[in-house]
């Protein structure tokens, strides 16, 4: 029974107000969730309002939040603060020992994949600072996907429409959100665990660009719906979560203090929903599903 973790950077649960691009956005299900409202999720999905603050003062940040999601370790608590940007040495040490991919490898659960494709520039000029996900892949000694994998349908670029690649002159064909969703579903059927990450939401949130935010959220919802429609949810578990809030409140450039949504569909959904309270519960719930074979709920 495969598990998919769909990570969306900077997506919190906000108010239904003029600063939330999801407010009044037609056809935004299942992403259109609001404070104090219970949404009707597609395919009997479950919403868990998830704590991204993790008992540490200050605004949640990407490096420590993503480290927590991908390891099950409360990284801000260990650091004593929320770390923005890319993981520092302390966070990299946590990932090196507790990466979800490494935990699955040690448990004999395979094959697993990070579905995102990297450009050739990453391999030729490795950046000084790498994301928590890149570090998590390296901790398990796994291979990175490149643009050839993307062209062959074995991976998806972080901008799943490939618009960014085309604008940069890369050899890539434009994809619709529906095409990308079908590809991700197909990738997941060949793996026990699949991770995909999307971070343009956080970028647009910081820019406070309402028009762009509504477009990308509408397209992202189409992507998610397509993925779900191409999966056997009696045999597959899908989780969508975020590291902190941002795009749901464009009144400010900063991250928010809001809960983030953890949306769960398919096999084990009720068990996972009861297990998840904060970002530190994401990896343990996935490991439990993939190693203990809980009865579907």
Buried (B, 14 or more C-beta within 10 A) or exposed (E): BBBBBBBBBBBBBBBEEEBBBBBEBEEBBBBBBBBEEEBEBBBEBBBBBBBBBBEBEEBBBBBBBBBBBBBBBBBBBBBEEBBBEBBBEEBBEBBBEBBBBBBBBEEEBBEBBBBBBBBEEBEEEEEEEBBBBBBBBBBBEBEBBBBEBBBEEBBBBBBBBBEBBBEEEBEBEEBBBBBBBBBBBBBBEEBBBBBBBBBBBBBBBBEBBBEBBBBBBBBBBBBBBBBBBBBEBEEBBBBBBBBBBBBBBBEEEEBBBBBBBBBBBBBBBEBBBEBBEBBBBBBBBBBBBBBEEBEBE
